[in-house]
């Protein structure tokens, strides 16, 4: 069991790297090498990305 906090703040490449690393180390092609991963964090802390959006549009 792996618990990771602040998941919304992590870049997707970091999560993909963790997935590939665990698959390689455990020699298991299931997602995350078959290990249970719990992603925690407050998804309301991150604002959506609105290309060329005004502050009013983003908030």
Secondary structure, DSSP 8 states (H G I E B T S, - for coil): -EEES-GGGS-HHHHHHHHHHHHHHHT--SGGGG--EEE-S-TTSS----TT--HHHH-
